Amino acid sequence: MENLKKNIYKDYLFTLITRFDLTHGIWLLYLASKGLNLFQIGLMETIYHISSFLMEIPTGAVADIFGRKTSRILGRVSTCIAITIMIFGNNIFLFAVSFFFTALGNNLESGAGDALIYDSLKELNIENDYMKVRGRNELFFQMAKTFSLIIGGYIATLSYTSVYMISLVFAVISIIHAFSFTEPQIGRVEKKHNLWETFSHQVVSSFKVMRGKKELVEMIIALEIFSTFYTTEFFYMQNHLKSLGNSEFQIGIILSIGALLAAFTATQAYKLEARFKMKRILTVTIIAAVLLFWGMTINGVEKYAFIFLTAIEGLLFVVMGDYINKLIPSDKRATILSFQSMIFSLFMIVLFPIVGKLGDHYGLRNAFMLVATGATISLFVLGKIIQKRNNTN
């Protein structure tokens, strides 16, 4: 039991190490320096999400069947391979291979990490502390993100290659640390006669769970639609700010301020949920998010709108993540959470290259108008669906 408690604090350190990603705020600029245009950069992101879409469910099943710790270790190894290729690659094909391994690494981590911590808490009979633990984890995530954006932005003004070399060192350290976790016993998948039978049963039974829980599916779709619009703006905002005359270091400062605000809202999530409940939080955040998406289309306002939109993203990630986990059986957790990531990848496959193409031809400000329009329609429709379901419960 003591080792399971240590998982929580080890995960905070793991988050600090893995999220200290100096490349996060400059990879679009790095690819642009290699000669790729916005459409080609968007194509790389599409390759990432197609790879992610195809592998999410299989890697989630791997985590449930072979262990979340094993999946996490393999994920970090894949990340090291991806970074190495980015350092030495000089053509679009090698960059595409790098994005494939990046997707594989994130797939192997996406459901496994969250499942490892939630089921550690559940085995300790303290799963009600998950929102508080996840909020603290988000604090470490945003702290690492803040410093990595600032430091990465500064180093990028000197050398893009140095940014990736330092990131590779941290990726190697994260592999070593991943071996220290303890696998919870709860939620162990029953093994069938052979591996394929075990795998197929895990996937089919997980989909049966989702089919029987419409509320779970609606929450997943709602969160991932928001994440898709936010992530698209996050990445293309870097190029937009660069075109407005900001340096990589200045862009890092702007992004880091948003990360700090998100860290604060994440740590307060459990208090806000206890006071205002899910329905009210969703109503307020949907309205605020729509206004901020449109704010990012206004000259001089975009950076401030983005900062507050990042704060909303931090809050929703924790509150809705807790709600979603409560609806998932332990032995299906990693698989269903991987399905959640797959939905995100599907949306990104469609949206990201479209915004890049519009940005190439009409400017990113006009492309952001498309994002704002889509966000307005989608978020209000989903808000109505969730509100209607809450009224009938």
PyMOL commands that set and color helices and strands:
alter all, ss='L'
color gray80, all
select helices_A, chain A and resi 2-19+27-33+38-66+68-88+92-123+127-156+160-178+195-211+214-243+248-267+269-295+302-326+330-362+364-392
alter helices_A, ss='H'
color red, helices_A
deselect
rebuild
show_as cartoon
